[in-house]
């Protein structure tokens, strides 16, 4: 794979659309058992099959008889059709990202789904890459990086609207991780705002042991679900007023998780202290760093 195309995959162009379930007659993003059933219905011959891969031969769209290699996040299609023919067919349906001297071209199918087409002289290789799992993060099953108008209705099934703050954040309230009366902060207020962050604040308390206990319990649950944190800072100053120590930065409790092993998205749990009320609260922040970075670049254009 050319270095330039690889960089384009790692830093995709800012475009959001519906997820794609099929590439022509090939199912995408499904369990291999389901893929096998659908390929057999399409008269494909299965050469090998396992729970995480399939090799098959059959007709794919207008590309003729093709050899397939499929994995959950990768699909390789080898067609005997000429490169220019394949290129022209795909150009009618998808946006071109980049092309390299008529030997390799990349298309964007949808958010984090891409096609790489390579000229092998005697055949054409089409590779479909599904980067969704590597690049996205979810809050209660909702993928960040979608528009506010898509995300808010789904959140309102579990939470009640409360208010808007700072002209950029919507606040909801409800139950989270077994705790009632939590505040949910959604980064967005307008329909087309892209939501890159959702944070949750547990009810505040003036009792340090209570807040610290909540932090430890939730951190343990996060470890059980996502593995050990990539960073954990817990500096605790033993003092009579732990809340004051926390608010002044002398006591720090925070842990960062990267569910997919990449810094492009993370979950951070921490304790926040408030001087004015002498109280503290456990907060959990879910952030799509890639979307956030792209938004920052777009915002710079206004300067």
PADO-290053 format. One record per residue (C-alpha): z, x, y; residue number from 1. Coordinates in steps of 0.5 Angstrom, whole numbers, always signed. Each point is the difference from the previous one (the first is absolute). Layout:
% residues N
+-------+-------+-------+-----+
|    up |  east | north |   n |
+-------+-------+-------+-----+
|     Z |     X |     Y | NUM |
...
+-------+-------+-------+-----+
***
This chain:
% residues 303
+-------+-------+-------+-----+
|    up |  east | north |   n |
+-------+-------+-------+-----+
|    +0 |    +0 |    +0 |   1 |
|    -2 |    +3 |    +7 |   2 |
|    +6 |    +2 |    +4 |   3 |
|    -2 |    -5 |    +6 |   4 |
|    -1 |    -6 |    -4 |   5 |
|    +7 |    +2 |    -3 |   6 |
|    +3 |    +0 |    +7 |   7 |
|    -3 |    -7 |    +1 |   8 |
|    +3 |    -3 |    -6 |   9 |
|    +7 |    +3 |    +2 |  10 |
|    -1 |    -3 |    +7 |  11 |
|    -4 |    -6 |    +0 |  12 |
|    -3 |    -3 |    +6 |  13 |
|    +4 |    -6 |    +3 |  14 |
|    -3 |    -6 |    -3 |  15 |
|    +4 |    -6 |    -4 |  16 |
|    -3 |    -5 |    -4 |  17 |
|    +1 |    -4 |    -6 |  18 |
|    +2 |    +4 |    -7 |  19 |
|    -6 |    +0 |    -5 |  20 |
|    +1 |    -2 |    -7 |  21 |
|    -7 |    +2 |    -2 |  22 |
|    -6 |    +5 |    +1 |  23 |
|    -6 |    -4 |    -3 |  24 |
|    +2 |    -2 |    -7 |  25 |
|    +6 |    +5 |    -1 |  26 |
|    +7 |    -3 |    +1 |  27 |
|    +4 |    +5 |    +5 |  28 |
|    +8 |    +1 |    +0 |  29 |
|    +1 |    -4 |    -6 |  30 |
|    +4 |    +2 |    -7 |  31 |
|    -5 |    +4 |    -5 |  32 |
|    +1 |    -6 |    -5 |  33 |
|    -3 |    -5 |    +5 |  34 |
|    -5 |    +5 |    +2 |  35 |
|    -2 |    +0 |    -7 |  36 |
|    -1 |    -7 |    -1 |  37 |
|    -4 |    -1 |    +6 |  38 |
|    -5 |    +6 |    -2 |  39 |
|    -1 |    -3 |    -7 |  40 |
|    -2 |    -7 |    +4 |  41 |
|    -5 |    +4 |    +4 |  42 |
|    -3 |    +3 |    -7 |  43 |
|    +3 |    +7 |    +1 |  44 |
|    +1 |    +4 |    -6 |  45 |
|    +7 |    +3 |    +0 |  46 |
|    +0 |    +8 |    -2 |  47 |
|    +7 |    +1 |    +1 |  48 |
|    +6 |    -4 |    +2 |  49 |
|    +8 |    +2 |    +2 |  50 |
|    +5 |    -4 |    +4 |  51 |
|    -2 |    +5 |    +6 |  52 |
|    -8 |    +1 |    -1 |  53 |
|    -6 |    -3 |    -3 |  54 |
|    -7 |    +3 |    -1 |  55 |
|    -6 |    -5 |    -1 |  56 |
|    -7 |    -1 |    +1 |  57 |
|    -4 |    -6 |    +3 |  58 |
|    -4 |    -2 |    +6 |  59 |
|    +3 |    +0 |    +7 |  60 |
|    -3 |    -4 |    +5 |  61 |
|    -7 |    +3 |    +2 |  62 |
|    +2 |    +7 |    -2 |  63 |
|    -2 |    -2 |    -7 |  64 |
|    +3 |    +3 |    -7 |  65 |
|    +6 |    +4 |    +2 |  66 |
|    +5 |    +4 |    -3 |  67 |
|    +7 |    -2 |    +3 |  68 |
|    +7 |    +4 |    +0 |  69 |
|    +5 |    -4 |    +3 |  70 |
|    +8 |    +1 |    +1 |  71 |
|    +5 |    -4 |    +4 |  72 |
|    -2 |    +3 |    +7 |  73 |
|    -7 |    +3 |    -2 |  74 |
|    -7 |    -2 |    -2 |  75 |
|    -5 |    +5 |    -2 |  76 |
|    -7 |    -3 |    -1 |  77 |
|    -6 |    +4 |    -2 |  78 |
|    -7 |    -3 |    +1 |  79 |
|    -7 |    +2 |    -2 |  80 |
|    -3 |    -3 |    +7 |  81 |
|    -2 |    +5 |    +5 |  82 |
|    +5 |    +2 |    +6 |  83 |
|    -4 |    -4 |    +5 |  84 |
|    -1 |    -6 |    -3 |  85 |
|    +8 |    +0 |    -2 |  86 |
|    +1 |    +2 |    +8 |  87 |
|    -4 |    -6 |    +3 |  88 |
|    +3 |    -5 |    -5 |  89 |
|    +7 |    +2 |    +2 |  90 |
|    -2 |    +1 |    +8 |  91 |
|    -2 |    -8 |    +0 |  92 |
|    +8 |    -2 |    -2 |  93 |
|    +4 |    +6 |    +2 |  94 |
|    +2 |    +4 |    +7 |  95 |
|    -2 |    +8 |    -1 |  96 |
|    +5 |    +4 |    +2 |  97 |
|    -4 |    +7 |    -1 |  98 |
|    -6 |    +3 |    -3 |  99 |
|    -1 |    +7 |    -2 | 100 |
|    -8 |    +2 |    -1 | 101 |
|    -2 |    -6 |    -4 | 102 |
|    +4 |    +3 |    -6 | 103 |
|    +7 |    -3 |    +1 | 104 |
|    +2 |    -7 |    +4 | 105 |
|    +6 |    -4 |    +1 | 106 |
|    +1 |    -7 |    +1 | 107 |
|    +6 |    -4 |    +2 | 108 |
|    +1 |    -6 |    -4 | 109 |
|    +7 |    -3 |    +3 | 110 |
|    +7 |    +3 |    +2 | 111 |
|    +1 |    +6 |    -4 | 112 |
|    -6 |    -1 |    -5 | 113 |
|    -6 |    +4 |    +1 | 114 |
|    -6 |    +2 |    -4 | 115 |
|    -3 |    +7 |    -1 | 116 |
|    -7 |    +1 |    -2 | 117 |
|    -3 |    +6 |    -2 | 118 |
|    -7 |    +3 |    -2 | 119 |
|    +0 |    +3 |    -7 | 120 |
|    -8 |    +1 |    +0 | 121 |
|    -1 |    -4 |    -6 | 122 |
|    +5 |    -5 |    +1 | 123 |
|    +5 |    -3 |    +5 | 124 |
|    +7 |    +0 |    +0 | 125 |
|    +4 |    -5 |    +3 | 126 |
|    +8 |    +1 |    +1 | 127 |
|    +4 |    -6 |    +2 | 128 |
|    +7 |    +2 |    +3 | 129 |
|    +6 |    -5 |    +1 | 130 |
|    +5 |    +4 |    +4 | 131 |
|    +4 |    -6 |    +1 | 132 |
|    +6 |    +2 |    -4 | 133 |
|    +0 |    +7 |    +3 | 134 |
|    +0 |    -2 |    +7 | 135 |
|    +3 |    -7 |    +1 | 136 |
|    +8 |    -2 |    +0 | 137 |
|    +3 |    -7 |    -1 | 138 |
|    +5 |    -4 |    +3 | 139 |
|    +2 |    -6 |    -5 | 140 |
|    -7 |    +1 |    -3 | 141 |
|    -3 |    -1 |    +6 | 142 |
|    -5 |    +6 |    +2 | 143 |
|    +1 |    +3 |    +7 | 144 |
|    -6 |    +2 |    +4 | 145 |
|    -3 |    -7 |    +0 | 146 |
|    +0 |    -4 |    +6 | 147 |
|    +6 |    -4 |    +3 | 148 |
|    -3 |    -7 |    -1 | 149 |
|    -1 |    +2 |    -8 | 150 |
|    +7 |    +3 |    +0 | 151 |
|    +4 |    -5 |    +4 | 152 |
|    -1 |    -6 |    -4 | 153 |
|    +2 |    +3 |    -7 | 154 |
|    +6 |    +3 |    +3 | 155 |
|    +2 |    -7 |    +3 | 156 |
|    +1 |    -3 |    -7 | 157 |
|    +6 |    +4 |    -1 | 158 |
|    +2 |    +1 |    +7 | 159 |
|    +1 |    -4 |    +7 | 160 |
|    -3 |    +2 |    +7 | 161 |
|    +5 |    +2 |    +5 | 162 |
|    -3 |    +4 |    +6 | 163 |
|    -4 |    +5 |    +2 | 164 |
|    +2 |    +7 |    +4 | 165 |
|    -3 |    +5 |    +4 | 166 |
|    -7 |    -3 |    +0 | 167 |
|    -2 |    +3 |    -7 | 168 |
|    +5 |    -2 |    -5 | 169 |
|    +2 |    -7 |    -4 | 170 |
|    +7 |    -1 |    -2 | 171 |
|    +1 |    -5 |    -6 | 172 |
|    +7 |    -1 |    -4 | 173 |
|    +2 |    -2 |    -7 | 174 |
|    +2 |    +3 |    -7 | 175 |
|    -2 |    +7 |    -2 | 176 |
|    +2 |    +4 |    -6 | 177 |
|    +6 |    -5 |    -1 | 178 |
|    +3 |    +0 |    +7 | 179 |
|    -1 |    -6 |    +4 | 180 |
|    -1 |    +0 |    +8 | 181 |
|    -4 |    +6 |    +0 | 182 |
|    -5 |    +1 |    +6 | 183 |
|    -7 |    +2 |    -2 | 184 |
|    -4 |    +4 |    +5 | 185 |
|    -8 |    -1 |    +0 | 186 |
|    -4 |    +5 |    +4 | 187 |
|    -5 |    -5 |    +3 | 188 |
|    +0 |    -6 |    +4 | 189 |
|    -8 |    -2 |    +1 | 190 |
|    -4 |    -3 |    -6 | 191 |
|    -5 |    +7 |    +0 | 192 |
|    +6 |    +5 |    +0 | 193 |
|    +0 |    +4 |    -6 | 194 |
|    +7 |    +0 |    -3 | 195 |
|    +2 |    +8 |    -1 | 196 |
|    +7 |    -1 |    -1 | 197 |
|    +6 |    -5 |    -2 | 198 |
|    +7 |    +1 |    +0 | 199 |
|    +6 |    -3 |    -2 | 200 |
|    +7 |    +0 |    +3 | 201 |
|    +6 |    -3 |    -4 | 202 |
|    +6 |    -3 |    +4 | 203 |
|    +3 |    +5 |    +4 | 204 |
|    +8 |    +1 |    -1 | 205 |
|    +5 |    +4 |    +3 | 206 |
|    +3 |    +2 |    -6 | 207 |
|    -3 |    +7 |    -2 | 208 |
|    +2 |    -1 |    -8 | 209 |
|    -4 |    -6 |    +0 | 210 |
|    -6 |    +2 |    +3 | 211 |
|    +0 |    +7 |    -4 | 212 |
|    +1 |    -4 |    -6 | 213 |
|    -6 |    -4 |    +1 | 214 |
|    -4 |    +6 |    +2 | 215 |
|    +2 |    +3 |    -7 | 216 |
|    -2 |    -6 |    -4 | 217 |
|    -6 |    -1 |    +3 | 218 |
|    -2 |    +8 |    +0 | 219 |
|    +2 |    -1 |    -8 | 220 |
|    -5 |    -6 |    -1 | 221 |
|    -6 |    +4 |    +4 | 222 |
|    +1 |    +6 |    -5 | 223 |
|    +0 |    -5 |    -6 | 224 |
|    -7 |    -3 |    +3 | 225 |
|    -3 |    +6 |    +3 | 226 |
|    +3 |    +7 |    -2 | 227 |
|    +4 |    +5 |    +3 | 228 |
|    -1 |    +0 |    +8 | 229 |
|    -4 |    +6 |    +3 | 230 |
|    +5 |    +1 |    +5 | 231 |
|    +7 |    -2 |    +0 | 232 |
|    +5 |    +2 |    +6 | 233 |
|    +7 |    -2 |    -1 | 234 |
|    +5 |    +3 |    +5 | 235 |
|    +6 |    -3 |    +1 | 236 |
|    +5 |    +2 |    +5 | 237 |
|    +7 |    -2 |    -2 | 238 |
|    +3 |    -4 |    +6 | 239 |
|    +5 |    -6 |    +1 | 240 |
|    -6 |    -3 |    +4 | 241 |
|    -6 |    +1 |    -5 | 242 |
|    -5 |    -5 |    +4 | 243 |
|    +1 |    +4 |    +6 | 244 |
|    -1 |    +6 |    -3 | 245 |
|    -7 |    -3 |    -3 | 246 |
|    -2 |    -3 |    +7 | 247 |
|    +1 |    +7 |    +3 | 248 |
|    -4 |    +3 |    -6 | 249 |
|    +5 |    +4 |    -3 | 250 |
|    +0 |    -4 |    -6 | 251 |
|    -7 |    -1 |    -3 | 252 |
|    -2 |    -4 |    -7 | 253 |
|    -7 |    +0 |    -1 | 254 |
|    -5 |    +0 |    -6 | 255 |
|    -8 |    +0 |    +0 | 256 |
|    -4 |    -2 |    -6 | 257 |
|    -7 |    +0 |    -1 | 258 |
|    -2 |    -5 |    -6 | 259 |
|    -7 |    +3 |    -1 | 260 |
|    +2 |    +8 |    +1 | 261 |
|    -4 |    +0 |    +7 | 262 |
|    +3 |    +1 |    +7 | 263 |
|    -5 |    -6 |    +2 | 264 |
|    +5 |    -5 |    -2 | 265 |
|    +7 |    +0 |    +0 | 266 |
|    +7 |    -4 |    -1 | 267 |
|    +6 |    +2 |    +4 | 268 |
|    +7 |    -2 |    -1 | 269 |
|    +5 |    +2 |    +6 | 270 |
|    +6 |    -2 |    +3 | 271 |
|    +0 |    -2 |    +8 | 272 |
|    +6 |    +0 |    +4 | 273 |
|    +1 |    -4 |    +7 | 274 |
|    +4 |    +3 |    +5 | 275 |
|    +1 |    -7 |    +4 | 276 |
|    +2 |    -4 |    -6 | 277 |
|    +4 |    +6 |    -4 | 278 |
|    -4 |    -3 |    -6 | 279 |
|    -5 |    +3 |    -5 | 280 |
|    -6 |    -3 |    -4 | 281 |
|    -4 |    +2 |    -6 | 282 |
|    -7 |    +0 |    +1 | 283 |
|    -6 |    +1 |    -4 | 284 |
|    -7 |    +2 |    +3 | 285 |
|    -7 |    -1 |    -4 | 286 |
|    -5 |    +4 |    +4 | 287 |
|    -8 |    +1 |    -2 | 288 |
|    +0 |    +7 |    +4 | 289 |
|    -8 |    +0 |    -1 | 290 |
|    -1 |    -7 |    +4 | 291 |
|    +5 |    +2 |    +5 | 292 |
|    -4 |    +7 |    +1 | 293 |
|    -6 |    -4 |    +1 | 294 |
|    +3 |    -4 |    +5 | 295 |
|    +2 |    +5 |    +4 | 296 |
|    -7 |    +3 |    +0 | 297 |
|    -3 |    -6 |    +2 | 298 |
|    +6 |    -1 |    +6 | 299 |
|    -2 |    +7 |    +2 | 300 |
|    -7 |    -3 |    +2 | 301 |
|    +3 |    -4 |    +5 | 302 |
|    +3 |    +6 |    +4 | 303 |
+-------+-------+-------+-----+
***
